[in-house]
Amino acid sequence: MDLNQTQLQRVFSYIDTDLSEDISEKIFAKLGHECFLKSIEWVNSIGQNIEKVIDDVNVKNLSPYWEKLEYGKDKNELILTGRVVDKCACALASSEQPQEGLCKYCCKRFQEDTFSVFLGKPVKVTITESKMMGGNRCSTRIEIPE
């Protein structure tokens, strides 16, 4: 049986609009962690090598999603600028009105897990622009603790 995208979108809508913010965040963050686990082989192949990620994005132009990745002025943050997109890269957000929880919590958690591995320490991600929430690209700020 194929995945029923309409049914899935109705469940996401229920999670995003009918449940408390706290519960919605937990569910969508869990989805983001599961997405991270799906890409663990790629993440582990890079390991704690943020300079390789920066080089792959900025010099080698290897990322289909990220246009630029650079340190902030004090090196206590990374600024991730996404490529201009027509739609969200996430297959779960393929409906005409995707739920913001997929961006605010799912994508955020995926990036927190991913960049925590690359940097070898927990990080905090802030979504600064997203296609799903009216922007032209999906960009984030990754705070690096000292």
VMD Tcl script that draws the C-alpha trace (Angstrom):
set ca {
  {0.00 0.00 0.00}
  {1.36 3.43 -0.95}
  {1.70 6.21 1.56}
  {-1.47 8.29 1.66}
  {-0.07 11.83 1.51}
  {-3.45 13.45 2.21}
  {-3.94 11.37 5.33}
  {-0.44 12.20 6.53}
  {-1.00 15.92 5.95}
  {-4.24 15.78 7.98}
  {-2.34 14.20 10.88}
  {0.37 16.88 10.63}
  {-2.31 19.57 10.58}
  {-3.88 18.09 13.72}
  {-0.49 18.00 15.46}
  {0.33 21.56 14.40}
  {-3.01 23.22 15.13}
  {-4.99 21.14 17.63}
  {-2.35 20.04 20.12}
  {-0.49 22.19 22.61}
  {2.68 23.91 21.36}
  {4.77 21.78 23.73}
  {3.38 18.48 22.42}
  {3.54 19.66 18.80}
  {7.19 20.63 19.28}
  {8.04 17.22 20.78}
  {6.39 15.30 17.94}
  {7.89 17.36 15.13}
  {11.32 17.40 16.82}
  {11.17 13.60 16.98}
  {10.51 13.53 13.23}
  {13.59 15.72 12.74}
  {15.69 13.36 14.83}
  {14.44 10.40 12.78}
  {15.42 12.26 9.59}
  {18.88 12.82 11.10}
  {19.16 9.09 11.82}
  {18.25 8.37 8.20}
  {21.24 10.48 7.09}
  {23.63 9.24 9.81}
  {25.92 7.51 7.32}
  {26.59 10.82 5.52}
  {26.96 12.71 8.81}
  {29.37 10.13 10.22}
  {31.41 10.15 7.00}
  {32.20 13.79 7.74}
  {32.39 13.45 11.53}
  {33.73 16.34 13.59}
  {35.03 18.22 10.59}
  {33.09 21.44 10.15}
  {35.86 22.82 7.92}
  {35.12 20.03 5.42}
  {31.43 20.95 5.45}
  {32.29 24.63 4.91}
  {34.63 23.69 2.04}
  {32.05 21.33 0.48}
  {29.43 24.11 0.54}
  {31.45 27.23 -0.27}
  {34.27 25.96 -2.48}
  {33.15 22.67 -4.00}
  {29.48 23.71 -4.30}
  {28.37 20.18 -3.35}
  {25.18 20.96 -1.46}
  {21.90 21.06 -3.37}
  {20.31 22.94 -0.43}
  {22.99 25.21 1.05}
  {24.47 28.14 -0.83}
  {26.87 29.44 1.81}
  {28.13 28.45 5.26}
  {30.34 30.86 7.17}
  {31.34 31.80 10.68}
  {29.85 34.87 12.34}
  {32.18 37.66 13.40}
  {33.18 36.05 16.74}
  {33.26 32.43 15.47}
  {30.58 31.61 18.04}
  {28.02 31.00 15.33}
  {27.68 29.68 11.82}
  {25.44 31.41 9.31}
  {23.87 28.96 6.89}
  {22.37 30.57 3.78}
  {20.14 28.27 1.79}
  {19.73 28.27 -1.96}
  {16.74 30.08 -3.45}
  {14.03 27.43 -3.79}
  {10.59 26.94 -5.32}
  {9.43 24.62 -2.52}
  {10.58 23.07 0.71}
  {13.12 20.25 0.27}
  {11.29 18.08 2.80}
  {9.04 15.40 1.29}
  {6.81 15.62 4.37}
  {6.07 19.26 3.51}
  {4.84 18.57 -0.02}
  {1.27 19.73 0.49}
  {-0.04 23.10 -0.70}
  {-0.17 24.31 2.91}
  {2.58 22.49 4.83}
  {2.53 22.73 8.60}
  {4.98 25.22 10.11}
  {5.91 22.69 12.81}
  {7.82 20.78 10.15}
  {10.06 23.82 9.74}
  {10.10 25.27 13.26}
  {10.78 21.98 15.03}
  {11.51 19.13 12.59}
  {14.08 20.87 10.39}
  {15.49 22.70 13.39}
  {16.12 19.41 15.24}
  {17.59 17.79 12.15}
  {20.10 20.62 11.83}
  {20.84 20.68 15.57}
  {21.64 16.97 15.53}
  {23.68 17.25 12.32}
  {25.75 20.29 13.29}
  {26.29 18.92 16.80}
  {28.12 16.01 15.19}
  {30.09 18.25 12.80}
  {31.16 20.53 15.67}
  {31.53 17.86 18.35}
  {29.24 19.66 20.81}
  {25.56 20.52 21.19}
  {24.41 23.55 19.22}
  {21.30 25.68 19.06}
  {19.70 26.38 15.67}
  {17.47 29.32 14.83}
  {15.53 29.29 11.57}
  {16.11 32.77 10.10}
  {14.26 32.33 6.80}
  {12.23 29.54 5.27}
  {10.25 28.94 2.13}
  {7.48 27.40 4.19}
  {7.08 30.59 6.19}
  {7.14 33.00 3.25}
  {10.85 33.36 2.44}
  {12.73 32.58 -0.76}
  {15.23 30.20 0.83}
  {15.79 28.21 3.99}
  {18.52 29.70 6.16}
  {19.61 29.26 9.77}
  {21.94 30.53 12.44}
  {23.84 27.84 14.37}
  {24.98 28.99 17.81}
  {28.21 27.32 18.95}
  {28.71 27.18 22.71}
  {32.17 27.95 24.08}
}
mol new
graphics top color blue
foreach p $ca { graphics top sphere $p radius 0.5 }
foreach p [lrange $ca 0 end-1] q [lrange $ca 1 end] { graphics top cylinder $p $q radius 0.2 }
display resetview
